[in-house]
Amino acid sequence: MEFYRYMCSPEKAKQFVKEKGTLTSIKGSSDAEVPPFLEGAATAYKAAKTIWSTEYIQWYPAMGKETQDALSAL
C-alpha cells in the first residue's frame, strides 16, 4: 500500500508526466512541466468540471470479471 501511495503521490505523478509525455488521472499532475504537444490537453484537463469514465464492467461483464481476476492475481 505504501508503494502505491508513493507512486501516486503528486510529486511522482508530475515526474511521470514530464518524463513520459502523457497526462495521468492523479489530481495535480497537470500542473507539471508538460511538453508543447500536451499544453492544450493539460489546459482542457484543468478546466474540466466533470469526470468521465468508461463503465466497461457493466457493458461487458465477462471482460470485467477477467480484468478483476487478473488484477487480483497481481
PDB file of N, CA, C and O in Angstrom:
ATOM      1  N   MET A   1       0.822  -1.176   0.000  1.00  0.00           N
ATOM      2  CA  MET A   1       0.000   0.000   0.000  1.00  0.00           C
ATOM      3  C   MET A   1       0.876   1.254   0.000  1.00  0.00           C
ATOM      4  O   MET A   1       0.572   2.229  -0.688  1.00  0.00           O
ATOM      5  N   GLU A   2       1.933   1.226   0.752  1.00  0.00           N
ATOM      6  CA  GLU A   2       2.819   2.394   0.811  1.00  0.00           C
ATOM      7  C   GLU A   2       3.478   2.650  -0.550  1.00  0.00           C
ATOM      8  O   GLU A   2       3.675   3.802  -0.938  1.00  0.00           O
ATOM      9  N   PHE A   3       3.815   1.583  -1.266  1.00  0.00           N
ATOM     10  CA  PHE A   3       4.415   1.759  -2.593  1.00  0.00           C
ATOM     11  C   PHE A   3       3.413   2.413  -3.539  1.00  0.00           C
ATOM     12  O   PHE A   3       3.777   3.290  -4.322  1.00  0.00           O
ATOM     13  N   TYR A   4       2.155   1.990  -3.469  1.00  0.00           N
ATOM     14  CA  TYR A   4       1.111   2.587  -4.301  1.00  0.00           C
ATOM     15  C   TYR A   4       0.946   4.069  -3.956  1.00  0.00           C
ATOM     16  O   TYR A   4       0.827   4.903  -4.853  1.00  0.00           O
ATOM     17  N   ARG A   5       0.938   4.394  -2.680  1.00  0.00           N
ATOM     18  CA  ARG A   5       0.851   5.802  -2.268  1.00  0.00           C
ATOM     19  C   ARG A   5       2.030   6.603  -2.819  1.00  0.00           C
ATOM     20  O   ARG A   5       1.867   7.734  -3.277  1.00  0.00           O
ATOM     21  N   TYR A   6       3.204   6.007  -2.769  1.00  0.00           N
ATOM     22  CA  TYR A   6       4.407   6.657  -3.298  1.00  0.00           C
ATOM     23  C   TYR A   6       4.267   6.905  -4.797  1.00  0.00           C
ATOM     24  O   TYR A   6       4.547   8.005  -5.272  1.00  0.00           O
ATOM     25  N   MET A   7       3.836   5.892  -5.542  1.00  0.00           N
ATOM     26  CA  MET A   7       3.718   6.022  -6.997  1.00  0.00           C
ATOM     27  C   MET A   7       2.631   7.011  -7.405  1.00  0.00           C
ATOM     28  O   MET A   7       2.719   7.620  -8.471  1.00  0.00           O
ATOM     29  N   CYS A   8       1.615   7.174  -6.571  1.00  0.00           N
ATOM     30  CA  CYS A   8       0.501   8.068  -6.890  1.00  0.00           C
ATOM     31  C   CYS A   8       0.621   9.428  -6.210  1.00  0.00           C
ATOM     32  O   CYS A   8      -0.310  10.232  -6.257  1.00  0.00           O
ATOM     33  N   SER A   9       1.744   9.682  -5.590  1.00  0.00           N
ATOM     34  CA  SER A   9       1.928  10.979  -4.936  1.00  0.00           C
ATOM     35  C   SER A   9       1.983  12.072  -5.998  1.00  0.00           C
ATOM     36  O   SER A   9       2.397  11.811  -7.127  1.00  0.00           O
ATOM     37  N   PRO A  10       1.575  13.280  -5.657  1.00  0.00           N
ATOM     38  CA  PRO A  10       1.613  14.375  -6.642  1.00  0.00           C
ATOM     39  C   PRO A  10       2.997  14.579  -7.248  1.00  0.00           C
ATOM     40  O   PRO A  10       3.112  14.876  -8.437  1.00  0.00           O
ATOM     41  N   GLU A  11       4.034  14.425  -6.456  1.00  0.00           N
ATOM     42  CA  GLU A  11       5.391  14.621  -6.979  1.00  0.00           C
ATOM     43  C   GLU A  11       5.734  13.571  -8.031  1.00  0.00           C
ATOM     44  O   GLU A  11       6.274  13.904  -9.086  1.00  0.00           O
ATOM     45  N   LYS A  12       5.427  12.315  -7.752  1.00  0.00           N
ATOM     46  CA  LYS A  12       5.720  11.242  -8.709  1.00  0.00           C
ATOM     47  C   LYS A  12       4.827  11.350  -9.944  1.00  0.00           C
ATOM     48  O   LYS A  12       5.264  11.040 -11.052  1.00  0.00           O
ATOM     49  N   ALA A  13       3.581  11.788  -9.761  1.00  0.00           N
ATOM     50  CA  ALA A  13       2.695  11.966 -10.907  1.00  0.00           C
ATOM     51  C   ALA A  13       3.237  13.045 -11.839  1.00  0.00           C
ATOM     52  O   ALA A  13       3.213  12.885 -13.059  1.00  0.00           O
ATOM     53  N   LYS A  14       3.720  14.131 -11.270  1.00  0.00           N
ATOM     54  CA  LYS A  14       4.309  15.194 -12.092  1.00  0.00           C
ATOM     55  C   LYS A  14       5.564  14.708 -12.791  1.00  0.00           C
ATOM     56  O   LYS A  14       5.804  15.043 -13.950  1.00  0.00           O
ATOM     57  N   GLN A  15       6.359  13.924 -12.094  1.00  0.00           N
ATOM     58  CA  GLN A  15       7.575  13.366 -12.702  1.00  0.00           C
ATOM     59  C   GLN A  15       7.198  12.460 -13.873  1.00  0.00           C
ATOM     60  O   GLN A  15       7.847  12.498 -14.919  1.00  0.00           O
ATOM     61  N   PHE A  16       6.166  11.654 -13.707  1.00  0.00           N
ATOM     62  CA  PHE A  16       5.715  10.752 -14.760  1.00  0.00           C
ATOM     63  C   PHE A  16       5.276  11.552 -15.978  1.00  0.00           C
ATOM     64  O   PHE A  16       5.647  11.216 -17.102  1.00  0.00           O
ATOM     65  N   VAL A  17       4.491  12.605 -15.769  1.00  0.00           N
ATOM     66  CA  VAL A  17       4.020  13.440 -16.876  1.00  0.00           C
ATOM     67  C   VAL A  17       5.205  14.018 -17.631  1.00  0.00           C
ATOM     68  O   VAL A  17       5.240  13.990 -18.861  1.00  0.00           O
ATOM     69  N   LYS A  18       6.158  14.534 -16.903  1.00  0.00           N
ATOM     70  CA  LYS A  18       7.322  15.163 -17.527  1.00  0.00           C
ATOM     71  C   LYS A  18       8.156  14.147 -18.307  1.00  0.00           C
ATOM     72  O   LYS A  18       8.562  14.411 -19.439  1.00  0.00           O
ATOM     73  N   GLU A  19       8.410  12.992 -17.704  1.00  0.00           N
ATOM     74  CA  GLU A  19       9.291  12.012 -18.329  1.00  0.00           C
ATOM     75  C   GLU A  19       8.629  11.208 -19.444  1.00  0.00           C
ATOM     76  O   GLU A  19       9.285  10.851 -20.423  1.00  0.00           O
ATOM     77  N   LYS A  20       7.332  10.921 -19.303  1.00  0.00           N
ATOM     78  CA  LYS A  20       6.651  10.066 -20.278  1.00  0.00           C
ATOM     79  C   LYS A  20       5.852  10.851 -21.317  1.00  0.00           C
ATOM     80  O   LYS A  20       5.465  10.297 -22.346  1.00  0.00           O
ATOM     81  N   GLY A  21       5.601  12.129 -21.060  1.00  0.00           N
ATOM     82  CA  GLY A  21       4.868  12.940 -22.022  1.00  0.00           C
ATOM     83  C   GLY A  21       3.413  12.554 -22.159  1.00  0.00           C
ATOM     84  O   GLY A  21       2.858  12.567 -23.258  1.00  0.00           O
ATOM     85  N   THR A  22       2.792  12.208 -21.032  1.00  0.00           N
ATOM     86  CA  THR A  22       1.379  11.870 -21.037  1.00  0.00           C
ATOM     87  C   THR A  22       0.760  12.325 -19.721  1.00  0.00           C
ATOM     88  O   THR A  22       1.450  12.395 -18.705  1.00  0.00           O
ATOM     89  N   LEU A  23      -0.514  12.630 -19.731  1.00  0.00           N
ATOM     90  CA  LEU A  23      -1.202  13.036 -18.502  1.00  0.00           C
ATOM     91  C   LEU A  23      -1.618  11.808 -17.707  1.00  0.00           C
ATOM     92  O   LEU A  23      -1.727  10.710 -18.252  1.00  0.00           O
ATOM     93  N   THR A  24      -1.847  12.003 -16.434  1.00  0.00           N
ATOM     94  CA  THR A  24      -2.372  10.939 -15.582  1.00  0.00           C
ATOM     95  C   THR A  24      -3.657  11.440 -14.929  1.00  0.00           C
ATOM     96  O   THR A  24      -3.990  12.621 -15.017  1.00  0.00           O
ATOM     97  N   SER A  25      -4.354  10.553 -14.290  1.00  0.00           N
ATOM     98  CA  SER A  25      -5.603  10.930 -13.623  1.00  0.00           C
ATOM     99  C   SER A  25      -5.377  11.389 -12.196  1.00  0.00           C
ATOM    100  O   SER A  25      -6.341  11.577 -11.454  1.00  0.00           O
ATOM    101  N   ILE A  26      -4.144  11.572 -11.798  1.00  0.00           N
ATOM    102  CA  ILE A  26      -3.836  11.983 -10.431  1.00  0.00           C
ATOM    103  C   ILE A  26      -3.945  13.502 -10.328  1.00  0.00           C
ATOM    104  O   ILE A  26      -3.299  14.238 -11.074  1.00  0.00           O
ATOM    105  N   LYS A  27      -4.773  13.952  -9.390  1.00  0.00           N
ATOM    106  CA  LYS A  27      -5.009  15.380  -9.211  1.00  0.00           C
ATOM    107  C   LYS A  27      -3.688  16.120  -9.006  1.00  0.00           C
ATOM    108  O   LYS A  27      -2.858  15.727  -8.186  1.00  0.00           O
ATOM    109  N   GLY A  28      -3.517  17.189  -9.763  1.00  0.00           N
ATOM    110  CA  GLY A  28      -2.314  17.999  -9.666  1.00  0.00           C
ATOM    111  C   GLY A  28      -1.247  17.635 -10.678  1.00  0.00           C
ATOM    112  O   GLY A  28      -0.295  18.390 -10.874  1.00  0.00           O
ATOM    113  N   SER A  29      -1.394  16.476 -11.330  1.00  0.00           N
ATOM    114  CA  SER A  29      -0.370  16.055 -12.288  1.00  0.00           C
ATOM    115  C   SER A  29      -0.325  16.961 -13.512  1.00  0.00           C
ATOM    116  O   SER A  29       0.710  17.061 -14.172  1.00  0.00           O
ATOM    117  N   SER A  30      -1.438  17.622 -13.820  1.00  0.00           N
ATOM    118  CA  SER A  30      -1.456  18.512 -14.982  1.00  0.00           C
ATOM    119  C   SER A  30      -0.722  19.820 -14.707  1.00  0.00           C
ATOM    120  O   SER A  30      -0.538  20.629 -15.617  1.00  0.00           O
ATOM    121  N   ASP A  31      -0.300  20.036 -13.459  1.00  0.00           N
ATOM    122  CA  ASP A  31       0.497  21.217 -13.118  1.00  0.00           C
ATOM    123  C   ASP A  31       1.976  21.001 -13.414  1.00  0.00           C
ATOM    124  O   ASP A  31       2.787  21.907 -13.222  1.00  0.00           O
ATOM    125  N   ALA A  32       2.326  19.821 -13.874  1.00  0.00           N
ATOM    126  CA  ALA A  32       3.721  19.507 -14.174  1.00  0.00           C
ATOM    127  C   ALA A  32       4.178  20.255 -15.419  1.00  0.00           C
ATOM    128  O   ALA A  32       3.370  20.799 -16.172  1.00  0.00           O
ATOM    129  N   GLU A  33       5.474  20.269 -15.613  1.00  0.00           N
ATOM    130  CA  GLU A  33       6.034  20.814 -16.849  1.00  0.00           C
ATOM    131  C   GLU A  33       5.680  19.839 -17.968  1.00  0.00           C
ATOM    132  O   GLU A  33       6.174  18.712 -18.002  1.00  0.00           O
ATOM    133  N   VAL A  34       4.824  20.282 -18.875  1.00  0.00           N
ATOM    134  CA  VAL A  34       4.372  19.388 -19.944  1.00  0.00           C
ATOM    135  C   VAL A  34       5.040  19.759 -21.261  1.00  0.00           C
ATOM    136  O   VAL A  34       5.377  20.921 -21.488  1.00  0.00           O
ATOM    137  N   PRO A  35       5.231  18.764 -22.130  1.00  0.00           N
ATOM    138  CA  PRO A  35       5.796  19.068 -23.432  1.00  0.00           C
ATOM    139  C   PRO A  35       4.815  19.923 -24.243  1.00  0.00           C
ATOM    140  O   PRO A  35       3.616  19.905 -23.965  1.00  0.00           O
ATOM    141  N   PRO A  36       5.299  20.662 -25.226  1.00  0.00           N
ATOM    142  CA  PRO A  36       4.427  21.558 -26.001  1.00  0.00           C
ATOM    143  C   PRO A  36       3.190  20.878 -26.579  1.00  0.00           C
ATOM    144  O   PRO A  36       2.118  21.482 -26.618  1.00  0.00           O
ATOM    145  N   PHE A  37       3.322  19.644 -27.024  1.00  0.00           N
ATOM    146  CA  PHE A  37       2.173  18.956 -27.635  1.00  0.00           C
ATOM    147  C   PHE A  37       1.093  18.592 -26.632  1.00  0.00           C
ATOM    148  O   PHE A  37      -0.008  18.215 -27.033  1.00  0.00           O
ATOM    149  N   LEU A  38       1.378  18.695 -25.329  1.00  0.00           N
ATOM    150  CA  LEU A  38       0.395  18.375 -24.293  1.00  0.00           C
ATOM    151  C   LEU A  38      -0.225  19.609 -23.657  1.00  0.00           C
ATOM    152  O   LEU A  38      -1.135  19.485 -22.838  1.00  0.00           O
ATOM    153  N   GLU A  39       0.247  20.787 -24.014  1.00  0.00           N
ATOM    154  CA  GLU A  39      -0.235  22.002 -23.350  1.00  0.00           C
ATOM    155  C   GLU A  39      -1.742  22.185 -23.494  1.00  0.00           C
ATOM    156  O   GLU A  39      -2.418  22.513 -22.518  1.00  0.00           O
ATOM    157  N   GLY A  40      -2.273  21.980 -24.683  1.00  0.00           N
ATOM    158  CA  GLY A  40      -3.716  22.116 -24.896  1.00  0.00           C
ATOM    159  C   GLY A  40      -4.511  21.112 -24.088  1.00  0.00           C
ATOM    160  O   GLY A  40      -5.531  21.452 -23.489  1.00  0.00           O
ATOM    161  N   ALA A  41      -4.044  19.875 -24.072  1.00  0.00           N
ATOM    162  CA  ALA A  41      -4.735  18.832 -23.309  1.00  0.00           C
ATOM    163  C   ALA A  41      -4.682  19.118 -21.810  1.00  0.00           C
ATOM    164  O   ALA A  41      -5.665  18.903 -21.101  1.00  0.00           O
ATOM    165  N   ALA A  42      -3.541  19.599 -21.330  1.00  0.00           N
ATOM    166  CA  ALA A  42      -3.413  19.918 -19.906  1.00  0.00           C
ATOM    167  C   ALA A  42      -4.332  21.070 -19.527  1.00  0.00           C
ATOM    168  O   ALA A  42      -4.928  21.061 -18.450  1.00  0.00           O
ATOM    169  N   THR A  43      -4.450  22.053 -20.400  1.00  0.00           N
ATOM    170  CA  THR A  43      -5.344  23.181 -20.142  1.00  0.00           C
ATOM    171  C   THR A  43      -6.792  22.711 -20.081  1.00  0.00           C
ATOM    172  O   THR A  43      -7.539  23.112 -19.188  1.00  0.00           O
ATOM    173  N   ALA A  44      -7.189  21.867 -21.021  1.00  0.00           N
ATOM    174  CA  ALA A  44      -8.557  21.327 -21.029  1.00  0.00           C
ATOM    175  C   ALA A  44      -8.804  20.472 -19.794  1.00  0.00           C
ATOM    176  O   ALA A  44      -9.886  20.524 -19.208  1.00  0.00           O
ATOM    177  N   TYR A  45      -7.818  19.693 -19.399  1.00  0.00           N
ATOM    178  CA  TYR A  45      -7.925  18.831 -18.216  1.00  0.00           C
ATOM    179  C   TYR A  45      -8.140  19.669 -16.963  1.00  0.00           C
ATOM    180  O   TYR A  45      -8.983  19.345 -16.127  1.00  0.00           O
ATOM    181  N   LYS A  46      -7.374  20.745 -16.840  1.00  0.00           N
ATOM    182  CA  LYS A  46      -7.512  21.622 -15.672  1.00  0.00           C
ATOM    183  C   LYS A  46      -8.869  22.310 -15.630  1.00  0.00           C
ATOM    184  O   LYS A  46      -9.420  22.536 -14.552  1.00  0.00           O
ATOM    185  N   ALA A  47      -9.413  22.646 -16.806  1.00  0.00           N
ATOM    186  CA  ALA A  47     -10.677  23.379 -16.885  1.00  0.00           C
ATOM    187  C   ALA A  47     -11.902  22.477 -16.766  1.00  0.00           C
ATOM    188  O   ALA A  47     -13.016  22.974 -16.604  1.00  0.00           O
ATOM    189  N   ALA A  48     -11.718  21.179 -16.843  1.00  0.00           N
ATOM    190  CA  ALA A  48     -12.849  20.246 -16.820  1.00  0.00           C
ATOM    191  C   ALA A  48     -13.617  20.351 -15.508  1.00  0.00           C
ATOM    192  O   ALA A  48     -13.027  20.415 -14.430  1.00  0.00           O
ATOM    193  N   LYS A  49     -14.915  20.367 -15.617  1.00  0.00           N
ATOM    194  CA  LYS A  49     -15.785  20.428 -14.437  1.00  0.00           C
ATOM    195  C   LYS A  49     -16.331  19.063 -14.046  1.00  0.00           C
ATOM    196  O   LYS A  49     -16.851  18.889 -12.944  1.00  0.00           O
ATOM    197  N   THR A  50     -16.214  18.102 -14.945  1.00  0.00           N
ATOM    198  CA  THR A  50     -16.737  16.762 -14.682  1.00  0.00           C
ATOM    199  C   THR A  50     -15.656  15.722 -14.970  1.00  0.00           C
ATOM    200  O   THR A  50     -14.627  16.022 -15.575  1.00  0.00           O
ATOM    201  N   ILE A  51     -15.912  14.513 -14.528  1.00  0.00           N
ATOM    202  CA  ILE A  51     -15.011  13.396 -14.756  1.00  0.00           C
ATOM    203  C   ILE A  51     -15.745  12.377 -15.613  1.00  0.00           C
ATOM    204  O   ILE A  51     -16.913  12.069 -15.371  1.00  0.00           O
ATOM    205  N   TRP A  52     -15.054  11.863 -16.606  1.00  0.00           N
ATOM    206  CA  TRP A  52     -15.636  10.858 -17.486  1.00  0.00           C
ATOM    207  C   TRP A  52     -14.917   9.542 -17.263  1.00  0.00           C
ATOM    208  O   TRP A  52     -13.692   9.497 -17.153  1.00  0.00           O
ATOM    209  N   SER A  53     -15.677   8.497 -17.198  1.00  0.00           N
ATOM    210  CA  SER A  53     -15.061   7.177 -17.095  1.00  0.00           C
ATOM    211  C   SER A  53     -15.898   6.175 -17.876  1.00  0.00           C
ATOM    212  O   SER A  53     -17.109   6.335 -18.033  1.00  0.00           O
ATOM    213  N   THR A  54     -15.234   5.152 -18.355  1.00  0.00           N
ATOM    214  CA  THR A  54     -15.960   4.093 -19.049  1.00  0.00           C
ATOM    215  C   THR A  54     -16.419   3.069 -18.027  1.00  0.00           C
ATOM    216  O   THR A  54     -15.726   2.797 -17.047  1.00  0.00           O
ATOM    217  N   GLU A  55     -17.558   2.523 -18.257  1.00  0.00           N
ATOM    218  CA  GLU A  55     -18.117   1.517 -17.351  1.00  0.00           C
ATOM    219  C   GLU A  55     -18.147   0.172 -18.068  1.00  0.00           C
ATOM    220  O   GLU A  55     -19.186  -0.482 -18.150  1.00  0.00           O
ATOM    221  N   TYR A  56     -16.980  -0.230 -18.588  1.00  0.00           N
ATOM    222  CA  TYR A  56     -16.938  -1.452 -19.385  1.00  0.00           C
ATOM    223  C   TYR A  56     -17.350  -2.688 -18.596  1.00  0.00           C
ATOM    224  O   TYR A  56     -17.816  -3.669 -19.176  1.00  0.00           O
ATOM    225  N   ILE A  57     -17.182  -2.646 -17.284  1.00  0.00           N
ATOM    226  CA  ILE A  57     -17.570  -3.812 -16.483  1.00  0.00           C
ATOM    227  C   ILE A  57     -19.079  -4.042 -16.574  1.00  0.00           C
ATOM    228  O   ILE A  57     -19.541  -5.183 -16.573  1.00  0.00           O
ATOM    229  N   GLN A  58     -19.841  -2.951 -16.652  1.00  0.00           N
ATOM    230  CA  GLN A  58     -21.285  -3.083 -16.813  1.00  0.00           C
ATOM    231  C   GLN A  58     -21.640  -3.475 -18.242  1.00  0.00           C
ATOM    232  O   GLN A  58     -22.582  -4.235 -18.466  1.00  0.00           O
ATOM    233  N   TRP A  59     -20.893  -2.962 -19.197  1.00  0.00           N
ATOM    234  CA  TRP A  59     -21.197  -3.249 -20.598  1.00  0.00           C
ATOM    235  C   TRP A  59     -20.752  -4.636 -21.021  1.00  0.00           C
ATOM    236  O   TRP A  59     -21.425  -5.301 -21.809  1.00  0.00           O
ATOM    237  N   TYR A  60     -19.613  -5.072 -20.494  1.00  0.00           N
ATOM    238  CA  TYR A  60     -19.025  -6.358 -20.858  1.00  0.00           C
ATOM    239  C   TYR A  60     -18.682  -7.135 -19.583  1.00  0.00           C
ATOM    240  O   TYR A  60     -17.519  -7.181 -19.182  1.00  0.00           O
ATOM    241  N   PRO A  61     -19.677  -7.741 -18.950  1.00  0.00           N
ATOM    242  CA  PRO A  61     -19.444  -8.394 -17.658  1.00  0.00           C
ATOM    243  C   PRO A  61     -18.362  -9.474 -17.698  1.00  0.00           C
ATOM    244  O   PRO A  61     -17.592  -9.600 -16.747  1.00  0.00           O
ATOM    245  N   ALA A  62     -18.289 -10.247 -18.766  1.00  0.00           N
ATOM    246  CA  ALA A  62     -17.269 -11.304 -18.841  1.00  0.00           C
ATOM    247  C   ALA A  62     -15.872 -10.697 -18.866  1.00  0.00           C
ATOM    248  O   ALA A  62     -14.972 -11.176 -18.177  1.00  0.00           O
ATOM    249  N   MET A  63     -15.692  -9.654 -19.651  1.00  0.00           N
ATOM    250  CA  MET A  63     -14.395  -8.991 -19.707  1.00  0.00           C
ATOM    251  C   MET A  63     -14.088  -8.334 -18.357  1.00  0.00           C
ATOM    252  O   MET A  63     -12.944  -8.350 -17.903  1.00  0.00           O
ATOM    253  N   GLY A  64     -15.096  -7.765 -17.727  1.00  0.00           N
ATOM    254  CA  GLY A  64     -14.908  -7.154 -16.412  1.00  0.00           C
ATOM    255  C   GLY A  64     -14.432  -8.163 -15.388  1.00  0.00           C
ATOM    256  O   GLY A  64     -13.549  -7.866 -14.584  1.00  0.00           O
ATOM    257  N   LYS A  65     -15.014  -9.361 -15.411  1.00  0.00           N
ATOM    258  CA  LYS A  65     -14.596 -10.408 -14.468  1.00  0.00           C
ATOM    259  C   LYS A  65     -13.169 -10.836 -14.748  1.00  0.00           C
ATOM    260  O   LYS A  65     -12.386 -11.018 -13.816  1.00  0.00           O
ATOM    261  N   GLU A  66     -12.817 -10.999 -16.013  1.00  0.00           N
ATOM    262  CA  GLU A  66     -11.438 -11.389 -16.366  1.00  0.00           C
ATOM    263  C   GLU A  66     -10.449 -10.310 -15.913  1.00  0.00           C
ATOM    264  O   GLU A  66      -9.370 -10.624 -15.410  1.00  0.00           O
ATOM    265  N   THR A  67     -10.816  -9.057 -16.092  1.00  0.00           N
ATOM    266  CA  THR A  67      -9.952  -7.959 -15.669  1.00  0.00           C
ATOM    267  C   THR A  67      -9.775  -7.963 -14.159  1.00  0.00           C
ATOM    268  O   THR A  67      -8.657  -7.826 -13.662  1.00  0.00           O
ATOM    269  N   GLN A  68     -10.863  -8.118 -13.432  1.00  0.00           N
ATOM    270  CA  GLN A  68     -10.776  -8.145 -11.971  1.00  0.00           C
ATOM    271  C   GLN A  68      -9.961  -9.330 -11.484  1.00  0.00           C
ATOM    272  O   GLN A  68      -9.176  -9.207 -10.544  1.00  0.00           O
ATOM    273  N   ASP A  69     -10.150 -10.490 -12.131  1.00  0.00           N
ATOM    274  CA  ASP A  69      -9.363 -11.673 -11.747  1.00  0.00           C
ATOM    275  C   ASP A  69      -7.870 -11.457 -12.008  1.00  0.00           C
ATOM    276  O   ASP A  69      -7.032 -11.847 -11.195  1.00  0.00           O
ATOM    277  N   ALA A  70      -7.545 -10.838 -13.136  1.00  0.00           N
ATOM    278  CA  ALA A  70      -6.144 -10.573 -13.467  1.00  0.00           C
ATOM    279  C   ALA A  70      -5.528  -9.604 -12.467  1.00  0.00           C
ATOM    280  O   ALA A  70      -4.398  -9.800 -12.020  1.00  0.00           O
ATOM    281  N   LEU A  71      -6.265  -8.571 -12.120  1.00  0.00           N
ATOM    282  CA  LEU A  71      -5.754  -7.611 -11.134  1.00  0.00           C
ATOM    283  C   LEU A  71      -5.588  -8.265  -9.771  1.00  0.00           C
ATOM    284  O   LEU A  71      -4.622  -7.986  -9.061  1.00  0.00           O
ATOM    285  N   SER A  72      -6.507  -9.117  -9.408  1.00  0.00           N
ATOM    286  CA  SER A  72      -6.394  -9.823  -8.120  1.00  0.00           C
ATOM    287  C   SER A  72      -5.186 -10.739  -8.102  1.00  0.00           C
ATOM    288  O   SER A  72      -4.551 -10.920  -7.063  1.00  0.00           O
ATOM    289  N   ALA A  73      -4.870 -11.313  -9.246  1.00  0.00           N
ATOM    290  CA  ALA A  73      -3.724 -12.227  -9.328  1.00  0.00           C
ATOM    291  C   ALA A  73      -2.406 -11.489  -9.161  1.00  0.00           C
ATOM    292  O   ALA A  73      -1.400 -12.088  -8.783  1.00  0.00           O
ATOM    293  N   LEU A  74      -2.408 -10.197  -9.440  1.00  0.00           N
ATOM    294  CA  LEU A  74      -1.179  -9.429  -9.270  1.00  0.00           C
ATOM    295  C   LEU A  74      -0.798  -9.373  -7.815  1.00  0.00           C
ATOM    296  O   LEU A  74       0.214  -8.767  -7.465  1.00  0.00           O
TER     297      LEU A  74
END
